[in-house]
Amino acid sequence: MQEINKELNIKLTRLAISVDKLMDVTKEVGHEKLEITLAELRSQLDAPFTFVIVGEVKAGKSSFINALLDTDKEICKVAPMPMTDTIQQIVYGPEEKIEVINPYLKKIYQPVEILQEIAIVDTPGTNTIVTHHQEITEKFIPYSDLIVFVFEAKNPYRQSSWEFFDFINTEWHRKIIFVLQQKDLL
């Protein structure tokens, strides 16, 4: 795994150098639109691999994230009532910290090693997304590397989830995987 990461980092560094050179040429010729596009591309090269977790309320999204991060603490709150009412971006930080970006978005910094390589975006349930949640979620999805759709094993057929899946699939054509949670409750 480390060898793959090393190779990937070498290729990303080479690509970043090439993009930087292209940006210099673009500045010289004064092509502002291309310069903006290249700047966005460059920032994506430095960004960690991003997972966006979506699914119905109480489908097990937060439990899935806690299991994925494999720590002894509950990074995403889990309770009988819905807990995730904001979009939470979980990223690496040398110490635990929560930064409220706006009423609908917060950034959670955790000193978890895997978060040096990935970022996780935890979203509210697809059946409770209000306009602001939808807008913010739609800002993360186009830049995500992977969408993880979490379904509750008792009822994976809920209409709002499949409508949201269809929307994501037709609008952005992102890589999507499905996770069936709460099988132990069947």
GROMACS elastic network, one bead per residue, 0.5 to 0.9 nm:
[ bonds ]
;  ai    aj funct       b0    kb
    1     4     6  0.51787   500
    1     5     6  0.63309   500
    1     6     6  0.86334   500
    2     5     6  0.50088   500
    2     6     6  0.60452   500
    2     7     6  0.86133   500
    3     6     6  0.50037   500
    3     7     6  0.62113   500
    3     8     6  0.85419   500
    4     7     6  0.51513   500
    4     8     6  0.60642   500
    4     9     6  0.85247   500
    5     8     6  0.50096   500
    5     9     6  0.60062   500
    5    10     6  0.85611   500
    6     9     6  0.51566   500
    6    10     6  0.62596   500
    6    11     6  0.87525   500
    7    10     6  0.51437   500
    7    11     6  0.63109   500
    7    12     6  0.86223   500
    8    11     6  0.51458   500
    8    12     6  0.60588   500
    8    13     6  0.85252   500
    9    13     6  0.60256   500
    9    14     6  0.85768   500
   10    13     6  0.51535   500
   10    14     6  0.62962   500
   10    15     6  0.86558   500
   11    14     6  0.51059   500
   11    15     6  0.61154   500
   11    16     6  0.85301   500
   12    15     6  0.50073   500
   12    16     6  0.60082   500
   12    17     6  0.85895   500
   12    45     6  0.67422   500
   12    46     6  0.84746   500
   13    16     6  0.50221   500
   13    17     6  0.62298   500
   13    18     6  0.86743   500
   13    45     6  0.85514   500
   14    17     6  0.51610   500
   14    18     6  0.63176   500
   14    19     6  0.87100   500
   15    18     6  0.50521   500
   15    19     6  0.61522   500
   15    20     6  0.85434   500
   15    42     6  0.89111   500
   15    45     6  0.82060   500
   16    19     6  0.50534   500
   16    20     6  0.60587   500
   16    21     6  0.86184   500
   16    41     6  0.89736   500
   16    42     6  0.64229   500
   16    45     6  0.68001   500
   16    46     6  0.84756   500
   17    20     6  0.50463   500
   17    21     6  0.62770   500
   17    22     6  0.86823   500
   18    21     6  0.51178   500
   18    22     6  0.62372   500
   18    23     6  0.86108   500
   19    23     6  0.60839   500
   19    24     6  0.86530   500
   19    38     6  0.67169   500
   19    39     6  0.84185   500
   19    41     6  0.79737   500
   19    42     6  0.66173   500
   20    24     6  0.63322   500
   20    25     6  0.88175   500
   20    38     6  0.82485   500
   20    39     6  0.86165   500
   20    42     6  0.76338   500
   21    24     6  0.50985   500
   21    25     6  0.64106   500
   21    26     6  0.86138   500
   22    25     6  0.51171   500
   22    26     6  0.60373   500
   22    27     6  0.85863   500
   22    35     6  0.84881   500
   22    38     6  0.77641   500
   23    27     6  0.61290   500
   23    28     6  0.86239   500
   23    34     6  0.82378   500
   23    35     6  0.58793   500
   23    36     6  0.89249   500
   23    38     6  0.63655   500
   23    39     6  0.74808   500
   24    27     6  0.51772   500
   24    28     6  0.63251   500
   24    29     6  0.88864   500
   24    35     6  0.86643   500
   25    28     6  0.50492   500
   25    29     6  0.63756   500
   25    30     6  0.85063   500
   26    29     6  0.53253   500
   26    30     6  0.59605   500
   26    31     6  0.54781   500
   26    32     6  0.74175   500
   26    34     6  0.68752   500
   26    35     6  0.58268   500
   26    38     6  0.89092   500
   27    31     6  0.64695   500
   27    32     6  0.72631   500
   27    35     6  0.67551   500
   28    31     6  0.80892   500
   29    32     6  0.88864   500
   30    33     6  0.89854   500
   30    35     6  0.83192   500
   31    34     6  0.56661   500
   31    35     6  0.62222   500
   31    36     6  0.89345   500
   32    36     6  0.62471   500
   32    37     6  0.87097   500
   33    36     6  0.52663   500
   33    37     6  0.64190   500
   33    38     6  0.87533   500
   34    38     6  0.60846   500
   34    39     6  0.84959   500
   35    38     6  0.51372   500
   35    39     6  0.61073   500
   35    40     6  0.86855   500
   36    39     6  0.50355   500
   36    40     6  0.62781   500
   36    41     6  0.86531   500
   37    40     6  0.51937   500
   37    41     6  0.62690   500
   37    42     6  0.86294   500
   38    42     6  0.60025   500
   38    43     6  0.86104   500
   39    43     6  0.62446   500
   39    44     6  0.86779   500
   40    43     6  0.52164   500
   40    44     6  0.63448   500
   40    45     6  0.88546   500
   41    44     6  0.51215   500
   41    45     6  0.64416   500
   42    45     6  0.51825   500
   42    46     6  0.68538   500
   42    47     6  0.89915   500
   43    46     6  0.53669   500
   43    47     6  0.64111   500
   44    48     6  0.80783   500
   44   143     6  0.80270   500
   45    48     6  0.80195   500
   47    50     6  0.79678   500
   47   117     6  0.89069   500
   47   118     6  0.84952   500
   47   119     6  0.85052   500
   48    91     6  0.87068   500
   48   115     6  0.81714   500
   48   116     6  0.72974   500
   48   117     6  0.54342   500
   48   119     6  0.58776   500
   49   117     6  0.63666   500
   49   119     6  0.60929   500
   49   120     6  0.85096   500
   49   144     6  0.75355   500
   49   145     6  0.60045   500
   49   146     6  0.81548   500
   50   117     6  0.89111   500
   50   118     6  0.56363   500
   50   120     6  0.57658   500
   50   121     6  0.73925   500
   50   140     6  0.89662   500
   50   143     6  0.78179   500
   50   144     6  0.50556   500
   50   145     6  0.52264   500
   50   146     6  0.65003   500
   50   147     6  0.85899   500
   51   118     6  0.74573   500
   51   119     6  0.62974   500
   51   121     6  0.61002   500
   51   122     6  0.86240   500
   51   141     6  0.88615   500
   51   144     6  0.60239   500
   51   145     6  0.61507   500
   51   147     6  0.57393   500
   51   148     6  0.67399   500
   52    89     6  0.88617   500
   52   119     6  0.85601   500
   52   120     6  0.59563   500
   52   122     6  0.63371   500
   52   123     6  0.74607   500
   52   137     6  0.85738   500
   52   140     6  0.73859   500
   52   141     6  0.67366   500
   52   144     6  0.64361   500
   52   145     6  0.81496   500
   52   146     6  0.64390   500
   52   148     6  0.60656   500
   52   149     6  0.84515   500
   53    61     6  0.66700   500
   53    62     6  0.88165   500
   53    65     6  0.82901   500
   53   120     6  0.73003   500
   53   121     6  0.59616   500
   53   122     6  0.51966   500
   53   123     6  0.61758   500
   53   146     6  0.86772   500
   53   147     6  0.60562   500
   53   149     6  0.60959   500
   53   150     6  0.71115   500
   54    61     6  0.70978   500
   54   121     6  0.87159   500
   54   122     6  0.70608   500
   54   123     6  0.57828   500
   54   124     6  0.74188   500
   54   125     6  0.68531   500
   54   126     6  0.68409   500
   54   147     6  0.72848   500
   54   148     6  0.62009   500
   54   149     6  0.50214   500
   54   150     6  0.61222   500
   54   151     6  0.88718   500
   54   161     6  0.84049   500
   55    58     6  0.84246   500
   55    59     6  0.63278   500
   55    60     6  0.82973   500
   55    61     6  0.69196   500
   55   123     6  0.80127   500
   55   124     6  0.78640   500
   55   125     6  0.54744   500
   55   126     6  0.54952   500
   55   127     6  0.81892   500
   55   148     6  0.83673   500
   55   149     6  0.55231   500
   55   151     6  0.61044   500
   55   152     6  0.85481   500
   55   160     6  0.88462   500
   55   161     6  0.60385   500
   55   164     6  0.87458   500
   56    59     6  0.53586   500
   56    60     6  0.84719   500
   56    61     6  0.84056   500
   56   124     6  0.78409   500
   56   127     6  0.57272   500
   56   128     6  0.79571   500
   56   150     6  0.75892   500
   56   151     6  0.70473   500
   56   152     6  0.79280   500
   56   158     6  0.79703   500
   56   160     6  0.76499   500
   56   161     6  0.62615   500
   57    60     6  0.79227   500
   57    61     6  0.82917   500
   57    82     6  0.64086   500
   57    83     6  0.88885   500
   57    84     6  0.84640   500
   57   124     6  0.68311   500
   57   126     6  0.68310   500
   57   127     6  0.66388   500
   57   128     6  0.71750   500
   58    61     6  0.73078   500
   58    62     6  0.85792   500
   58    78     6  0.89313   500
   58    79     6  0.87947   500
   58    80     6  0.79693   500
   58    81     6  0.77474   500
   58    82     6  0.62714   500
   58    83     6  0.86592   500
   58   125     6  0.74283   500
   58   152     6  0.77492   500
   59    62     6  0.85960   500
   59    63     6  0.89635   500
   59   125     6  0.80367   500
   59   150     6  0.63166   500
   59   151     6  0.54837   500
   59   153     6  0.82289   500
   59   156     6  0.89521   500
   59   180     6  0.86246   500
   59   181     6  0.66969   500
   59   182     6  0.77029   500
   60    63     6  0.51900   500
   60    64     6  0.60205   500
   60    65     6  0.86680   500
   60    78     6  0.84477   500
   60   150     6  0.68850   500
   60   151     6  0.75446   500
   60   152     6  0.68429   500
   60   180     6  0.87909   500
   60   181     6  0.58688   500
   60   182     6  0.69367   500
   61    64     6  0.50986   500
   61    65     6  0.63090   500
   61    66     6  0.87493   500
   61    76     6  0.89354   500
   61   122     6  0.73308   500
   61   123     6  0.83009   500
   61   124     6  0.89505   500
   61   125     6  0.86473   500
   61   149     6  0.85612   500
   61   150     6  0.60456   500
   61   151     6  0.84231   500
   61   181     6  0.81489   500
   62    65     6  0.50805   500
   62    66     6  0.62005   500
   62    67     6  0.86056   500
   62    74     6  0.88888   500
   62    75     6  0.83616   500
   62    76     6  0.52745   500
   62    77     6  0.66648   500
   62    78     6  0.62957   500
   62    83     6  0.86905   500
   62    84     6  0.80348   500
   62   122     6  0.72394   500
   63    66     6  0.50857   500
   63    67     6  0.61509   500
   63    68     6  0.85184   500
   63    74     6  0.84633   500
   63    76     6  0.73189   500
   63    77     6  0.81490   500
   63    78     6  0.65710   500
   63   181     6  0.87123   500
   64    67     6  0.51263   500
   64    68     6  0.60552   500
   64    69     6  0.86551   500
   64   150     6  0.82525   500
   64   179     6  0.86617   500
   64   181     6  0.76027   500
   65    69     6  0.61601   500
   65    70     6  0.85288   500
   65    75     6  0.81639   500
   65    76     6  0.71079   500
   65   120     6  0.79832   500
   65   122     6  0.79691   500
   66    69     6  0.52657   500
   66    70     6  0.62334   500
   66    71     6  0.70946   500
   66    72     6  0.87171   500
   66    73     6  0.78436   500
   66    74     6  0.61731   500
   66    75     6  0.61639   500
   66    76     6  0.63292   500
   66    77     6  0.87901   500
   67    71     6  0.75451   500
   68    71     6  0.85369   500
   69    75     6  0.85212   500
   69   112     6  0.73658   500
   69   113     6  0.89106   500
   69   114     6  0.72201   500
   69   115     6  0.81888   500
   70    73     6  0.85024   500
   70   112     6  0.89166   500
   71    74     6  0.76357   500
   71    75     6  0.82570   500
   71   112     6  0.78730   500
   73    76     6  0.88513   500
   74    77     6  0.59830   500
   74    78     6  0.75937   500
   75    90     6  0.88116   500
   75   108     6  0.85548   500
   75   110     6  0.82710   500
   76    83     6  0.85395   500
   76    84     6  0.81565   500
   76    88     6  0.87445   500
   76   122     6  0.83984   500
   77    83     6  0.62860   500
   77    84     6  0.76104   500
   78    81     6  0.82919   500
   78    82     6  0.79912   500
   78    83     6  0.65048   500
   78    84     6  0.86781   500
   79    82     6  0.67975   500
   79    83     6  0.65925   500
   80    83     6  0.84334   500
   82    85     6  0.75376   500
   82   124     6  0.86008   500
   82   125     6  0.84905   500
   83    86     6  0.87927   500
   83   124     6  0.83930   500
   84    87     6  0.72545   500
   84    88     6  0.80392   500
   84   122     6  0.78534   500
   84   123     6  0.69865   500
   84   124     6  0.52488   500
   84   125     6  0.77703   500
   85   104     6  0.74908   500
   85   123     6  0.79711   500
   85   124     6  0.55344   500
   85   125     6  0.83484   500
   85   128     6  0.87359   500
   85   129     6  0.86845   500
   85   133     6  0.86633   500
   86   103     6  0.73344   500
   86   105     6  0.53671   500
   86   106     6  0.70020   500
   86   122     6  0.83642   500
   86   123     6  0.68157   500
   86   124     6  0.62368   500
   86   133     6  0.72116   500
   87   104     6  0.60532   500
   87   106     6  0.63875   500
   87   107     6  0.84802   500
   87   121     6  0.69139   500
   87   122     6  0.57445   500
   87   124     6  0.63142   500
   87   133     6  0.69909   500
   87   136     6  0.76911   500
   87   137     6  0.73975   500
   88   104     6  0.85903   500
   88   105     6  0.59115   500
   88   106     6  0.50268   500
   88   107     6  0.56823   500
   88   108     6  0.67242   500
   88   120     6  0.80640   500
   88   121     6  0.55957   500
   88   122     6  0.50291   500
   88   123     6  0.65321   500
   88   124     6  0.88262   500
   89   105     6  0.76823   500
   89   106     6  0.63158   500
   89   108     6  0.59823   500
   89   109     6  0.84357   500
   89   119     6  0.70375   500
   89   120     6  0.57939   500
   89   122     6  0.63665   500
   89   123     6  0.87058   500
   90   106     6  0.86375   500
   90   107     6  0.59490   500
   90   109     6  0.60367   500
   90   110     6  0.73055   500
   90   115     6  0.78388   500
   90   118     6  0.89463   500
   90   119     6  0.57486   500
   90   120     6  0.50373   500
   90   121     6  0.60924   500
   90   122     6  0.76587   500
   91   107     6  0.72613   500
   91   108     6  0.61880   500
   91   109     6  0.51014   500
   91   110     6  0.63757   500
   91   111     6  0.86259   500
   91   112     6  0.85989   500
   91   115     6  0.55872   500
   91   116     6  0.75330   500
   91   118     6  0.73115   500
   91   120     6  0.67450   500
   91   121     6  0.87576   500
   92    95     6  0.84894   500
   92    96     6  0.89035   500
   92   108     6  0.82356   500
   92   109     6  0.53052   500
   92   110     6  0.51479   500
   92   111     6  0.57434   500
   92   112     6  0.63740   500
   92   113     6  0.74795   500
   92   114     6  0.80163   500
   92   116     6  0.54013   500
   92   117     6  0.83918   500
   92   118     6  0.81868   500
   92   119     6  0.75057   500
   93    96     6  0.67030   500
   93    97     6  0.76743   500
   93   108     6  0.84345   500
   93   110     6  0.50392   500
   93   111     6  0.51778   500
   93   112     6  0.78563   500
   93   115     6  0.82308   500
   93   116     6  0.82821   500
   94   109     6  0.77408   500
   94   110     6  0.68457   500
   94   112     6  0.84588   500
   95   109     6  0.68439   500
   95   110     6  0.59383   500
   95   111     6  0.54335   500
   96   108     6  0.74511   500
   96   109     6  0.53080   500
   96   111     6  0.64345   500
   97   107     6  0.82397   500
   97   108     6  0.59600   500
   97   109     6  0.50213   500
   97   110     6  0.68812   500
   98   106     6  0.68805   500
   98   107     6  0.57791   500
   98   109     6  0.61789   500
   98   110     6  0.88914   500
   99   105     6  0.88872   500
   99   106     6  0.56006   500
   99   107     6  0.50614   500
   99   108     6  0.64059   500
   99   109     6  0.80309   500
  100   103     6  0.71812   500
  100   104     6  0.84780   500
  100   105     6  0.64215   500
  100   107     6  0.63668   500
  100   108     6  0.86433   500
  101   104     6  0.77779   500
  101   105     6  0.54711   500
  101   106     6  0.51678   500
  101   107     6  0.69611   500
  102   105     6  0.52943   500
  102   106     6  0.68510   500
  103   106     6  0.78518   500
  104   132     6  0.68243   500
  104   133     6  0.64375   500
  104   136     6  0.79073   500
  105   133     6  0.83298   500
  105   136     6  0.78026   500
  109   112     6  0.88288   500
  109   115     6  0.89778   500
  110   113     6  0.87476   500
  110   115     6  0.76256   500
  111   114     6  0.89651   500
  111   115     6  0.76531   500
  111   116     6  0.86761   500
  112   115     6  0.55664   500
  112   116     6  0.74914   500
  113   116     6  0.56597   500
  113   117     6  0.78584   500
  114   117     6  0.55996   500
  114   118     6  0.63994   500
  114   119     6  0.87475   500
  115   119     6  0.58653   500
  115   120     6  0.81579   500
  116   119     6  0.79070   500
  121   137     6  0.88822   500
  121   140     6  0.79422   500
  123   126     6  0.81123   500
  123   129     6  0.86451   500
  123   133     6  0.79650   500
  123   137     6  0.70946   500
  124   127     6  0.83851   500
  124   128     6  0.68259   500
  124   129     6  0.62465   500
  124   133     6  0.74527   500
  125   128     6  0.53608   500
  125   129     6  0.62329   500
  125   161     6  0.87146   500
  126   129     6  0.54430   500
  126   134     6  0.87589   500
  126   160     6  0.62633   500
  126   161     6  0.59643   500
  126   164     6  0.70242   500
  127   130     6  0.89179   500
  127   159     6  0.88173   500
  127   160     6  0.56370   500
  127   161     6  0.72294   500
  128   133     6  0.88330   500
  129   132     6  0.78177   500
  129   133     6  0.53936   500
  129   134     6  0.58156   500
  130   133     6  0.52478   500
  130   134     6  0.61094   500
  130   135     6  0.86430   500
  131   134     6  0.51035   500
  131   135     6  0.61718   500
  131   136     6  0.86637   500
  132   135     6  0.51047   500
  132   136     6  0.61567   500
  132   137     6  0.84048   500
  133   136     6  0.52211   500
  133   137     6  0.58454   500
  133   138     6  0.83382   500
  134   137     6  0.50827   500
  134   138     6  0.59696   500
  134   139     6  0.86023   500
  135   138     6  0.51264   500
  135   139     6  0.63842   500
  136   140     6  0.65862   500
  136   141     6  0.88721   500
  137   140     6  0.52442   500
  137   141     6  0.62214   500
  138   141     6  0.52759   500
  138   142     6  0.69102   500
  138   168     6  0.87231   500
  139   142     6  0.64064   500
  139   143     6  0.74382   500
  140   143     6  0.55441   500
  140   144     6  0.61295   500
  141   144     6  0.50579   500
  141   145     6  0.83303   500
  141   146     6  0.84205   500
  141   147     6  0.74585   500
  141   168     6  0.78847   500
  141   172     6  0.77853   500
  141   174     6  0.78697   500
  142   145     6  0.83991   500
  142   168     6  0.89153   500
  142   171     6  0.89337   500
  142   172     6  0.61537   500
  142   173     6  0.87908   500
  142   174     6  0.74588   500
  144   147     6  0.69811   500
  144   174     6  0.76685   500
  144   175     6  0.87930   500
  145   174     6  0.72561   500
  145   175     6  0.69328   500
  146   174     6  0.65537   500
  146   175     6  0.51034   500
  146   176     6  0.58469   500
  146   177     6  0.75923   500
  147   174     6  0.68488   500
  147   175     6  0.61296   500
  147   177     6  0.64090   500
  147   178     6  0.85283   500
  148   175     6  0.86420   500
  148   176     6  0.58418   500
  148   177     6  0.51022   500
  148   178     6  0.58679   500
  148   179     6  0.69420   500
  149   161     6  0.84206   500
  149   165     6  0.80659   500
  149   176     6  0.70264   500
  149   177     6  0.61543   500
  149   179     6  0.60648   500
  149   180     6  0.85533   500
  150   156     6  0.88222   500
  150   177     6  0.86263   500
  150   178     6  0.59565   500
  150   180     6  0.59941   500
  150   181     6  0.66647   500
  151   154     6  0.86310   500
  151   155     6  0.75277   500
  151   156     6  0.51926   500
  151   157     6  0.83817   500
  151   158     6  0.88204   500
  151   161     6  0.83000   500
  151   178     6  0.73359   500
  151   179     6  0.61296   500
  151   181     6  0.59717   500
  151   182     6  0.85954   500
  152   155     6  0.56480   500
  152   156     6  0.54909   500
  152   157     6  0.89646   500
  152   179     6  0.85918   500
  152   180     6  0.59413   500
  152   181     6  0.51327   500
  152   182     6  0.59872   500
  152   183     6  0.77342   500
  153   156     6  0.58425   500
  153   180     6  0.55947   500
  153   181     6  0.56539   500
  153   182     6  0.56298   500
  153   183     6  0.52608   500
  153   184     6  0.86262   500
  153   185     6  0.79878   500
  153   186     6  0.72740   500
  154   181     6  0.88751   500
  154   182     6  0.76317   500
  154   183     6  0.75004   500
  154   185     6  0.77172   500
  154   186     6  0.64597   500
  155   158     6  0.66982   500
  156   161     6  0.85071   500
  156   180     6  0.78584   500
  157   160     6  0.89451   500
  157   161     6  0.78089   500
  157   162     6  0.74372   500
  158   161     6  0.57636   500
  158   162     6  0.67181   500
  158   163     6  0.89051   500
  159   162     6  0.52635   500
  159   163     6  0.60438   500
  159   164     6  0.85444   500
  160   163     6  0.50652   500
  160   164     6  0.60980   500
  160   165     6  0.85126   500
  161   164     6  0.51284   500
  161   165     6  0.60937   500
  161   166     6  0.86513   500
  162   166     6  0.60898   500
  162   167     6  0.84950   500
  163   166     6  0.51117   500
  163   167     6  0.62055   500
  163   168     6  0.87140   500
  164   168     6  0.61795   500
  164   169     6  0.84727   500
  165   168     6  0.51841   500
  165   169     6  0.59557   500
  165   170     6  0.85022   500
  165   176     6  0.89207   500
  166   169     6  0.50929   500
  166   170     6  0.59983   500
  166   171     6  0.82230   500
  167   170     6  0.54424   500
  167   171     6  0.57686   500
  167   172     6  0.81438   500
  168   171     6  0.52511   500
  168   172     6  0.56082   500
  168   173     6  0.66897   500
  168   174     6  0.72033   500
  169   172     6  0.58030   500
  169   174     6  0.64405   500
  169   175     6  0.85552   500
  169   176     6  0.83010   500
  170   173     6  0.59116   500
  170   174     6  0.89914   500
  171   174     6  0.87247   500
  173   176     6  0.86318   500
  180   183     6  0.70433   500
  181   184     6  0.82575   500
  182   185     6  0.54903   500
  182   186     6  0.75325   500
  183   186     6  0.55939   500
